[in-house]
């Protein structure tokens, strides 16, 4: 079974530039999560999707961050414009549904460096 | 406000000995606790979990203990192996929000030969 796929794996951009991350969840997984992991910290949830619907985006900085999950499969997370403090690893995870916490499967992440 | 705390950033243990990783939490609404293991350049992978109705859960070399009164849990690895060297994250979720995980800051375990 293929795992969660994320691209790119690494991205270096200058501040004020836009950037986008892509995630392909495990086939059949209805719930998709985006997390941000700052250096030396644990992952923090940004947004959770149930199929196409964003059911929890309370931690997403909506002034510069946006996300979409068209057709309830792949998802894209965008930052525009990026700031120095956005440098972090962005993790995507998926689960069959949102009922069981242990069933979240994480992708390898995208390491973003903003200069 | 760090609701899940891992106060030891790193731990070094000899191969074959016991590794004990600790985690404290402050939110009394948490009722499910998990440990994730993370290798460099990979995402976290689920290791073991425990519900608040239990005080111990065992899976092979891994055992998690929960002390609700102290709001403390620990992960024991016996015997420790070099392949266990990784960063370990403690996570918790509250009743009714099973999929919303709050993570600790992680403990880097180094198992030496």
Interface residues (C-beta under 8 A of the other chain):
Chain A: X4 X9 X31 X33 X40 X41 X42 X43 X44 X45 X48 X56 X91 X93 X95 X98 X99 X100 X101 X102 X103 X104 X105 X106 X107 X108 X109
Chain B: X4 X9 X32 X34 X41 X42 X43 X44 X45 X46 X49 X89 X91 X93 X98 X99 X100 X101 X103 X104 X105 X106
